[in-house]
Amino acid sequence: MARAVAEPFVIDVTDPSTYSDDWGGPALAGVLAVHMGPGILAALALFGMVRRRVTGRELVDHAETRAPSNSR
């Protein structure tokens, strides 16, 4: 994910000679897709896992507060 954040600052997007020999080159879109794509996908997956875990905890918390008591 750090590579995805750093890539636009590591290369000079206005000078094709700085990225034309990189993976995905010579086009800027290809270079950014290859170097930033995996980091973006990893960030989305991490966000989804965290969101699912938080949502699951909220559902458990609500179920526990609504549970009927058997203290008759």
mmCIF file as gemmi writes it, N, C-alpha and C atoms, coordinates in Angstrom:
data_model
loop_
_atom_site.group_PDB
_atom_site.id
_atom_site.type_symbol
_atom_site.label_atom_id
_atom_site.label_alt_id
_atom_site.label_comp_id
_atom_site.label_asym_id
_atom_site.label_entity_id
_atom_site.label_seq_id
_atom_site.pdbx_PDB_ins_code
_atom_site.Cartn_x
_atom_site.Cartn_y
_atom_site.Cartn_z
_atom_site.occupancy
_atom_site.B_iso_or_equiv
_atom_site.pdbx_formal_charge
_atom_site.auth_seq_id
_atom_site.auth_asym_id
_atom_site.pdbx_PDB_model_num
ATOM 1 N N . MET Axp A 1 ? 0.824 -1.185 0 1 0 ? 1 A 1
ATOM 2 C CA . MET Axp A 1 ? 0 0 0 1 0 ? 1 A 1
ATOM 3 C C . MET Axp A 1 ? 0.871 1.253 0 1 0 ? 1 A 1
ATOM 4 N N . ALA Axp A 2 ? 2.046 1.157 0.63 1 0 ? 2 A 1
ATOM 5 C CA . ALA Axp A 2 ? 2.952 2.309 0.645 1 0 ? 2 A 1
ATOM 6 C C . ALA Axp A 2 ? 3.428 2.629 -0.759 1 0 ? 2 A 1
ATOM 7 N N . ARG Axp A 3 ? 3.662 1.608 -1.566 1 0 ? 3 A 1
ATOM 8 C CA . ARG Axp A 3 ? 4.098 1.827 -2.942 1 0 ? 3 A 1
ATOM 9 C C . ARG Axp A 3 ? 3.019 2.556 -3.727 1 0 ? 3 A 1
ATOM 10 N N . ALA Axp A 4 ? 1.771 2.213 -3.5 1 0 ? 4 A 1
ATOM 11 C CA . ALA Axp A 4 ? 0.667 2.866 -4.201 1 0 ? 4 A 1
ATOM 12 C C . ALA Axp A 4 ? 0.593 4.35 -3.858 1 0 ? 4 A 1
ATOM 13 N N . VAL Axp A 5 ? 0.874 4.681 -2.616 1 0 ? 5 A 1
ATOM 14 C CA . VAL Axp A 5 ? 0.851 6.08 -2.198 1 0 ? 5 A 1
ATOM 15 C C . VAL Axp A 5 ? 2.055 6.832 -2.741 1 0 ? 5 A 1
ATOM 16 N N . ALA Axp A 6 ? 3.204 6.184 -2.751 1 0 ? 6 A 1
ATOM 17 C CA . ALA Axp A 6 ? 4.447 6.866 -3.122 1 0 ? 6 A 1
ATOM 18 C C . ALA Axp A 6 ? 4.671 6.983 -4.621 1 0 ? 6 A 1
ATOM 19 N N . GLU Axp A 7 ? 4.114 6.083 -5.403 1 0 ? 7 A 1
ATOM 20 C CA . GLU Axp A 7 ? 4.437 6.012 -6.835 1 0 ? 7 A 1
ATOM 21 C C . GLU Axp A 7 ? 4.257 7.333 -7.587 1 0 ? 7 A 1
ATOM 22 N N . PRO Axp A 8 ? 3.17 8.062 -7.434 1 0 ? 8 A 1
ATOM 23 C CA . PRO Axp A 8 ? 3.044 9.32 -8.187 1 0 ? 8 A 1
ATOM 24 C C . PRO Axp A 8 ? 4.109 10.358 -7.811 1 0 ? 8 A 1
ATOM 25 N N . PHE Axp A 9 ? 4.688 10.218 -6.623 1 0 ? 9 A 1
ATOM 26 C CA . PHE Axp A 9 ? 5.703 11.173 -6.188 1 0 ? 9 A 1
ATOM 27 C C . PHE Axp A 9 ? 7.111 10.712 -6.548 1 0 ? 9 A 1
ATOM 28 N N . VAL Axp A 10 ? 7.266 9.414 -6.809 1 0 ? 10 A 1
ATOM 29 C CA . VAL Axp A 10 ? 8.581 8.856 -7.135 1 0 ? 10 A 1
ATOM 30 C C . VAL Axp A 10 ? 8.923 9.121 -8.596 1 0 ? 10 A 1
ATOM 31 N N . ILE Axp A 11 ? 7.931 9.052 -9.465 1 0 ? 11 A 1
ATOM 32 C CA . ILE Axp A 11 ? 8.173 9.307 -10.88 1 0 ? 11 A 1
ATOM 33 C C . ILE Axp A 11 ? 7.729 10.715 -11.231 1 0 ? 11 A 1
ATOM 34 N N . ASP Axp A 12 ? 8.305 11.238 -12.294 1 0 ? 12 A 1
ATOM 35 C CA . ASP Axp A 12 ? 7.889 12.55 -12.803 1 0 ? 12 A 1
ATOM 36 C C . ASP Axp A 12 ? 6.844 12.303 -13.876 1 0 ? 12 A 1
ATOM 37 N N . VAL Axp A 13 ? 5.581 12.503 -13.543 1 0 ? 13 A 1
ATOM 38 C CA . VAL Axp A 13 ? 4.504 12.173 -14.47 1 0 ? 13 A 1
ATOM 39 C C . VAL Axp A 13 ? 4.525 13.031 -15.733 1 0 ? 13 A 1
ATOM 40 N N . THR Axp A 14 ? 5.238 14.142 -15.711 1 0 ? 14 A 1
ATOM 41 C CA . THR Axp A 14 ? 5.313 14.997 -16.889 1 0 ? 14 A 1
ATOM 42 C C . THR Axp A 14 ? 6.479 14.617 -17.8 1 0 ? 14 A 1
ATOM 43 N N . ASP Axp A 15 ? 7.359 13.694 -17.36 1 0 ? 15 A 1
ATOM 44 C CA . ASP Axp A 15 ? 8.523 13.291 -18.149 1 0 ? 15 A 1
ATOM 45 C C . ASP Axp A 15 ? 8.476 11.783 -18.398 1 0 ? 15 A 1
ATOM 46 N N . PRO Axp A 16 ? 8.043 11.362 -19.58 1 0 ? 16 A 1
ATOM 47 C CA . PRO Axp A 16 ? 7.914 9.933 -19.873 1 0 ? 16 A 1
ATOM 48 C C . PRO Axp A 16 ? 9.226 9.143 -19.747 1 0 ? 16 A 1
ATOM 49 N N . SER Axp A 17 ? 10.359 9.788 -19.81 1 0 ? 17 A 1
ATOM 50 C CA . SER Axp A 17 ? 11.622 9.047 -19.694 1 0 ? 17 A 1
ATOM 51 C C . SER Axp A 17 ? 11.84 8.51 -18.284 1 0 ? 17 A 1
ATOM 52 N N . THR Axp A 18 ? 11.127 9.03 -17.293 1 0 ? 18 A 1
ATOM 53 C CA . THR Axp A 18 ? 11.304 8.552 -15.919 1 0 ? 18 A 1
ATOM 54 C C . THR Axp A 18 ? 10.515 7.269 -15.646 1 0 ? 18 A 1
ATOM 55 N N . TYR Axp A 19 ? 9.54 6.945 -16.502 1 0 ? 19 A 1
ATOM 56 C CA . TYR Axp A 19 ? 8.74 5.748 -16.259 1 0 ? 19 A 1
ATOM 57 C C . TYR Axp A 19 ? 8.59 4.85 -17.485 1 0 ? 19 A 1
ATOM 58 N N . SER Axp A 20 ? 9.144 5.209 -18.626 1 0 ? 20 A 1
ATOM 59 C CA . SER Axp A 20 ? 8.923 4.434 -19.848 1 0 ? 20 A 1
ATOM 60 C C . SER Axp A 20 ? 9.508 3.025 -19.779 1 0 ? 20 A 1
ATOM 61 N N . ASP Axp A 21 ? 10.567 2.793 -18.998 1 0 ? 21 A 1
ATOM 62 C CA . ASP Axp A 21 ? 11.167 1.465 -18.889 1 0 ? 21 A 1
ATOM 63 C C . ASP Axp A 21 ? 10.635 0.672 -17.701 1 0 ? 21 A 1
ATOM 64 N N . ASP Axp A 22 ? 9.729 1.24 -16.924 1 0 ? 22 A 1
ATOM 65 C CA . ASP Axp A 22 ? 9.148 0.548 -15.773 1 0 ? 22 A 1
ATOM 66 C C . ASP Axp A 22 ? 8.125 -0.485 -16.237 1 0 ? 22 A 1
ATOM 67 N N . TRP Axp A 23 ? 7.765 -1.406 -15.341 1 0 ? 23 A 1
ATOM 68 C CA . TRP Axp A 23 ? 6.712 -2.366 -15.659 1 0 ? 23 A 1
ATOM 69 C C . TRP Axp A 23 ? 5.438 -1.608 -15.966 1 0 ? 23 A 1
ATOM 70 N N . GLY Axp A 24 ? 4.751 -2.012 -16.995 1 0 ? 24 A 1
ATOM 71 C CA . GLY Axp A 24 ? 3.51 -1.356 -17.392 1 0 ? 24 A 1
ATOM 72 C C . GLY Axp A 24 ? 3.735 -0.235 -18.384 1 0 ? 24 A 1
ATOM 73 N N . GLY Axp A 25 ? 5 0.161 -18.585 1 0 ? 25 A 1
ATOM 74 C CA . GLY Axp A 25 ? 5.325 1.26 -19.485 1 0 ? 25 A 1
ATOM 75 C C . GLY Axp A 25 ? 5.235 0.834 -20.928 1 0 ? 25 A 1
ATOM 76 N N . PRO Axp A 26 ? 5.342 1.723 -21.818 1 0 ? 26 A 1
ATOM 77 C CA . PRO Axp A 26 ? 5.764 3.107 -21.715 1 0 ? 26 A 1
ATOM 78 C C . PRO Axp A 26 ? 4.638 4.094 -21.38 1 0 ? 26 A 1
ATOM 79 N N . ALA Axp A 27 ? 3.401 3.621 -21.313 1 0 ? 27 A 1
ATOM 80 C CA . ALA Axp A 27 ? 2.288 4.528 -21.027 1 0 ? 27 A 1
ATOM 81 C C . ALA Axp A 27 ? 2.173 4.783 -19.523 1 0 ? 27 A 1
ATOM 82 N N . LEU Axp A 28 ? 1.869 6.001 -19.156 1 0 ? 28 A 1
ATOM 83 C CA . LEU Axp A 28 ? 1.72 6.375 -17.748 1 0 ? 28 A 1
ATOM 84 C C . LEU Axp A 28 ? 0.594 5.582 -17.09 1 0 ? 28 A 1
ATOM 85 N N . ALA Axp A 29 ? -0.516 5.409 -17.799 1 0 ? 29 A 1
ATOM 86 C CA . ALA Axp A 29 ? -1.645 4.663 -17.227 1 0 ? 29 A 1
ATOM 87 C C . ALA Axp A 29 ? -1.236 3.233 -16.883 1 0 ? 29 A 1
ATOM 88 N N . GLY Axp A 30 ? -0.462 2.597 -17.727 1 0 ? 30 A 1
ATOM 89 C CA . GLY Axp A 30 ? -0.004 1.239 -17.466 1 0 ? 30 A 1
ATOM 90 C C . GLY Axp A 30 ? 0.927 1.169 -16.272 1 0 ? 30 A 1
ATOM 91 N N . VAL Axp A 31 ? 1.842 2.12 -16.186 1 0 ? 31 A 1
ATOM 92 C CA . VAL Axp A 31 ? 2.779 2.157 -15.059 1 0 ? 31 A 1
ATOM 93 C C . VAL Axp A 31 ? 2.021 2.353 -13.747 1 0 ? 31 A 1
ATOM 94 N N . LEU Axp A 32 ? 1.089 3.274 -13.725 1 0 ? 32 A 1
ATOM 95 C CA . LEU Axp A 32 ? 0.329 3.517 -12.505 1 0 ? 32 A 1
ATOM 96 C C . LEU Axp A 32 ? -0.559 2.327 -12.155 1 0 ? 32 A 1
ATOM 97 N N . ALA Axp A 33 ? -1.132 1.67 -13.16 1 0 ? 33 A 1
ATOM 98 C CA . ALA Axp A 33 ? -1.979 0.504 -12.897 1 0 ? 33 A 1
ATOM 99 C C . ALA Axp A 33 ? -1.158 -0.632 -12.297 1 0 ? 33 A 1
ATOM 100 N N . VAL Axp A 34 ? 0.031 -0.879 -12.837 1 0 ? 34 A 1
ATOM 101 C CA . VAL Axp A 34 ? 0.863 -1.981 -12.354 1 0 ? 34 A 1
ATOM 102 C C . VAL Axp A 34 ? 1.43 -1.686 -10.971 1 0 ? 34 A 1
ATOM 103 N N . HIS Axp A 35 ? 1.845 -0.465 -10.739 1 0 ? 35 A 1
ATOM 104 C CA . HIS Axp A 35 ? 2.515 -0.139 -9.487 1 0 ? 35 A 1
ATOM 105 C C . HIS Axp A 35 ? 1.553 0.252 -8.376 1 0 ? 35 A 1
ATOM 106 N N . MET Axp A 36 ? 0.398 0.804 -8.722 1 0 ? 36 A 1
ATOM 107 C CA . MET Axp A 36 ? -0.544 1.25 -7.706 1 0 ? 36 A 1
ATOM 108 C C . MET Axp A 36 ? -1.728 0.295 -7.541 1 0 ? 36 A 1
ATOM 109 N N . GLY Axp A 37 ? -2.057 -0.457 -8.564 1 0 ? 37 A 1
ATOM 110 C CA . GLY Axp A 37 ? -3.217 -1.341 -8.545 1 0 ? 37 A 1
ATOM 111 C C . GLY Axp A 37 ? -3.24 -2.311 -7.377 1 0 ? 37 A 1
ATOM 112 N N . PRO Axp A 38 ? -2.166 -3.083 -7.164 1 0 ? 38 A 1
ATOM 113 C CA . PRO Axp A 38 ? -2.191 -4.031 -6.044 1 0 ? 38 A 1
ATOM 114 C C . PRO Axp A 38 ? -2.375 -3.353 -4.676 1 0 ? 38 A 1
ATOM 115 N N . GLY Axp A 39 ? -1.773 -2.194 -4.487 1 0 ? 39 A 1
ATOM 116 C CA . GLY Axp A 39 ? -1.929 -1.471 -3.22 1 0 ? 39 A 1
ATOM 117 C C . GLY Axp A 39 ? -3.351 -0.987 -3.017 1 0 ? 39 A 1
ATOM 118 N N . ILE Axp A 40 ? -3.977 -0.538 -4.093 1 0 ? 40 A 1
ATOM 119 C CA . ILE Axp A 40 ? -5.361 -0.082 -4.011 1 0 ? 40 A 1
ATOM 120 C C . ILE Axp A 40 ? -6.283 -1.259 -3.707 1 0 ? 40 A 1
ATOM 121 N N . LEU Axp A 41 ? -6.047 -2.394 -4.381 1 0 ? 41 A 1
ATOM 122 C CA . LEU Axp A 41 ? -6.856 -3.588 -4.114 1 0 ? 41 A 1
ATOM 123 C C . LEU Axp A 41 ? -6.673 -4.075 -2.681 1 0 ? 41 A 1
ATOM 124 N N . ALA Axp A 42 ? -5.442 -4.038 -2.174 1 0 ? 42 A 1
ATOM 125 C CA . ALA Axp A 42 ? -5.183 -4.456 -0.795 1 0 ? 42 A 1
ATOM 126 C C . ALA Axp A 42 ? -5.879 -3.522 0.196 1 0 ? 42 A 1
ATOM 127 N N . ALA Axp A 43 ? -5.855 -2.225 -0.07 1 0 ? 43 A 1
ATOM 128 C CA . ALA Axp A 43 ? -6.521 -1.267 0.812 1 0 ? 43 A 1
ATOM 129 C C . ALA Axp A 43 ? -8.034 -1.49 0.82 1 0 ? 43 A 1
ATOM 130 N N . LEU Axp A 44 ? -8.613 -1.767 -0.349 1 0 ? 44 A 1
ATOM 131 C CA . LEU Axp A 44 ? -10.05 -2.031 -0.42 1 0 ? 44 A 1
ATOM 132 C C . LEU Axp A 44 ? -10.407 -3.317 0.324 1 0 ? 44 A 1
ATOM 133 N N . ALA Axp A 45 ? -9.576 -4.347 0.173 1 0 ? 45 A 1
ATOM 134 C CA . ALA Axp A 45 ? -9.832 -5.606 0.886 1 0 ? 45 A 1
ATOM 135 C C . ALA Axp A 45 ? -9.736 -5.41 2.395 1 0 ? 45 A 1
ATOM 136 N N . LEU Axp A 46 ? -8.734 -4.671 2.841 1 0 ? 46 A 1
ATOM 137 C CA . LEU Axp A 46 ? -8.574 -4.402 4.262 1 0 ? 46 A 1
ATOM 138 C C . LEU Axp A 46 ? -9.757 -3.603 4.804 1 0 ? 46 A 1
ATOM 139 N N . PHE Axp A 47 ? -10.183 -2.614 4.062 1 0 ? 47 A 1
ATOM 140 C CA . PHE Axp A 47 ? -11.343 -1.815 4.457 1 0 ? 47 A 1
ATOM 141 C C . PHE Axp A 47 ? -12.591 -2.694 4.571 1 0 ? 47 A 1
ATOM 142 N N . GLY Axp A 48 ? -12.771 -3.597 3.598 1 0 ? 48 A 1
ATOM 143 C CA . GLY Axp A 48 ? -13.925 -4.488 3.627 1 0 ? 48 A 1
ATOM 144 C C . GLY Axp A 48 ? -13.901 -5.421 4.819 1 0 ? 48 A 1
ATOM 145 N N . MET Axp A 49 ? -12.727 -5.957 5.154 1 0 ? 49 A 1
ATOM 146 C CA . MET Axp A 49 ? -12.625 -6.858 6.303 1 0 ? 49 A 1
ATOM 147 C C . MET Axp A 49 ? -12.907 -6.12 7.604 1 0 ? 49 A 1
ATOM 148 N N . VAL Axp A 50 ? -12.37 -4.927 7.741 1 0 ? 50 A 1
ATOM 149 C CA . VAL Axp A 50 ? -12.597 -4.142 8.954 1 0 ? 50 A 1
ATOM 150 C C . VAL Axp A 50 ? -14.067 -3.766 9.063 1 0 ? 50 A 1
ATOM 151 N N . ARG Axp A 51 ? -14.656 -3.363 7.958 1 0 ? 51 A 1
ATOM 152 C CA . ARG Axp A 51 ? -16.062 -2.973 7.964 1 0 ? 51 A 1
ATOM 153 C C . ARG Axp A 51 ? -16.949 -4.161 8.327 1 0 ? 51 A 1
ATOM 154 N N . ARG Axp A 52 ? -16.638 -5.332 7.774 1 0 ? 52 A 1
ATOM 155 C CA . ARG Axp A 52 ? -17.419 -6.528 8.073 1 0 ? 52 A 1
ATOM 156 C C . ARG Axp A 52 ? -17.294 -6.906 9.543 1 0 ? 52 A 1
ATOM 157 N N . ARG Axp A 53 ? -16.091 -6.758 10.093 1 0 ? 53 A 1
ATOM 158 C CA . ARG Axp A 53 ? -15.881 -7.107 11.502 1 0 ? 53 A 1
ATOM 159 C C . ARG Axp A 53 ? -16.643 -6.143 12.411 1 0 ? 53 A 1
ATOM 160 N N . VAL Axp A 54 ? -16.58 -4.848 12.108 1 0 ? 54 A 1
ATOM 161 C CA . VAL Axp A 54 ? -17.282 -3.849 12.928 1 0 ? 54 A 1
ATOM 162 C C . VAL Axp A 54 ? -18.785 -4.049 12.824 1 0 ? 54 A 1
ATOM 163 N N . THR Axp A 55 ? -19.287 -4.291 11.632 1 0 ? 55 A 1
ATOM 164 C CA . THR Axp A 55 ? -20.714 -4.517 11.445 1 0 ? 55 A 1
ATOM 165 C C . THR Axp A 55 ? -21.147 -5.774 12.187 1 0 ? 55 A 1
ATOM 166 N N . GLY Axp A 56 ? -20.34 -6.812 12.159 1 0 ? 56 A 1
ATOM 167 C CA . GLY Axp A 56 ? -20.654 -8.043 12.877 1 0 ? 56 A 1
ATOM 168 C C . GLY Axp A 56 ? -20.727 -7.822 14.374 1 0 ? 56 A 1
ATOM 169 N N . ARG Axp A 57 ? -19.811 -7.028 14.909 1 0 ? 57 A 1
ATOM 170 C CA . ARG Axp A 57 ? -19.837 -6.728 16.345 1 0 ? 57 A 1
ATOM 171 C C . ARG Axp A 57 ? -21.077 -5.934 16.718 1 0 ? 57 A 1
ATOM 172 N N . GLU Axp A 58 ? -21.473 -4.998 15.881 1 0 ? 58 A 1
ATOM 173 C CA . GLU Axp A 58 ? -22.665 -4.207 16.165 1 0 ? 58 A 1
ATOM 174 C C . GLU Axp A 58 ? -23.9 -5.098 16.181 1 0 ? 58 A 1
ATOM 175 N N . LEU Axp A 59 ? -23.965 -6.072 15.266 1 0 ? 59 A 1
ATOM 176 C CA . LEU Axp A 59 ? -25.104 -6.974 15.241 1 0 ? 59 A 1
ATOM 177 C C . LEU Axp A 59 ? -25.13 -7.838 16.492 1 0 ? 59 A 1
ATOM 178 N N . VAL Axp A 60 ? -23.967 -8.291 16.939 1 0 ? 60 A 1
ATOM 179 C CA . VAL Axp A 60 ? -23.895 -9.097 18.155 1 0 ? 60 A 1
ATOM 180 C C . VAL Axp A 60 ? -24.301 -8.258 19.359 1 0 ? 60 A 1
ATOM 181 N N . ASP Axp A 61 ? -23.82 -7.027 19.437 1 0 ? 61 A 1
ATOM 182 C CA . ASP Axp A 61 ? -24.178 -6.148 20.555 1 0 ? 61 A 1
ATOM 183 C C . ASP Axp A 61 ? -25.686 -5.91 20.602 1 0 ? 61 A 1
ATOM 184 N N . HIS Axp A 62 ? -26.317 -5.682 19.463 1 0 ? 62 A 1
ATOM 185 C CA . HIS Axp A 62 ? -27.759 -5.447 19.436 1 0 ? 62 A 1
ATOM 186 C C . HIS Axp A 62 ? -28.517 -6.716 19.818 1 0 ? 62 A 1
ATOM 187 N N . ALA Axp A 63 ? -28.046 -7.858 19.392 1 0 ? 63 A 1
ATOM 188 C CA . ALA Axp A 63 ? -28.717 -9.119 19.729 1 0 ? 63 A 1
ATOM 189 C C . ALA Axp A 63 ? -28.631 -9.388 21.225 1 0 ? 63 A 1
ATOM 190 N N . GLU Axp A 64 ? -27.523 -9.064 21.848 1 0 ? 64 A 1
ATOM 191 C CA . GLU Axp A 64 ? -27.37 -9.288 23.281 1 0 ? 64 A 1
ATOM 192 C C . GLU Axp A 64 ? -28.267 -8.366 24.09 1 0 ? 64 A 1
ATOM 193 N N . THR Axp A 65 ? -28.477 -7.139 23.633 1 0 ? 65 A 1
ATOM 194 C CA . THR Axp A 65 ? -29.325 -6.208 24.383 1 0 ? 65 A 1
ATOM 195 C C . THR Axp A 65 ? -30.797 -6.544 24.221 1 0 ? 65 A 1
ATOM 196 N N . ARG Axp A 66 ? -31.169 -7.239 23.133 1 0 ? 66 A 1
ATOM 197 C CA . ARG Axp A 66 ? -32.561 -7.587 22.894 1 0 ? 66 A 1
ATOM 198 C C . ARG Axp A 66 ? -32.922 -8.973 23.418 1 0 ? 66 A 1
ATOM 199 N N . ALA Axp A 67 ? -31.959 -9.714 23.876 1 0 ? 67 A 1
ATOM 200 C CA . ALA Axp A 67 ? -32.227 -11.094 24.299 1 0 ? 67 A 1
ATOM 201 C C . ALA Axp A 67 ? -33.176 -11.086 25.493 1 0 ? 67 A 1
ATOM 202 N N . PRO Axp A 68 ? -34.21 -11.914 25.413 1 0 ? 68 A 1
ATOM 203 C CA . PRO Axp A 68 ? -35.165 -11.962 26.527 1 0 ? 68 A 1
ATOM 204 C C . PRO Axp A 68 ? -34.528 -12.639 27.735 1 0 ? 68 A 1
ATOM 205 N N . SER Axp A 69 ? -34.904 -12.159 28.91 1 0 ? 69 A 1
ATOM 206 C CA . SER Axp A 69 ? -34.359 -12.747 30.124 1 0 ? 69 A 1
ATOM 207 C C . SER Axp A 69 ? -35.288 -13.858 30.602 1 0 ? 69 A 1
ATOM 208 N N . ASN Axp A 70 ? -34.708 -14.917 31.125 1 0 ? 70 A 1
ATOM 209 C CA . ASN Axp A 70 ? -35.466 -16.061 31.628 1 0 ? 70 A 1
ATOM 210 C C . ASN Axp A 70 ? -35.465 -16.089 33.143 1 0 ? 70 A 1
ATOM 211 N N . SER Axp A 71 ? -35.664 -14.981 33.784 1 0 ? 71 A 1
ATOM 212 C CA . SER Axp A 71 ? -35.582 -14.9 35.245 1 0 ? 71 A 1
ATOM 213 C C . SER Axp A 71 ? -36.965 -14.815 35.888 1 0 ? 71 A 1
ATOM 214 N N . ARG Axp A 72 ? -37.856 -15.705 35.546 1 0 ? 72 A 1
ATOM 215 C CA . ARG Axp A 72 ? -39.205 -15.672 36.131 1 0 ? 72 A 1
ATOM 216 C C . ARG Axp A 72 ? -39.281 -16.471 37.351 1 0 ? 72 A 1
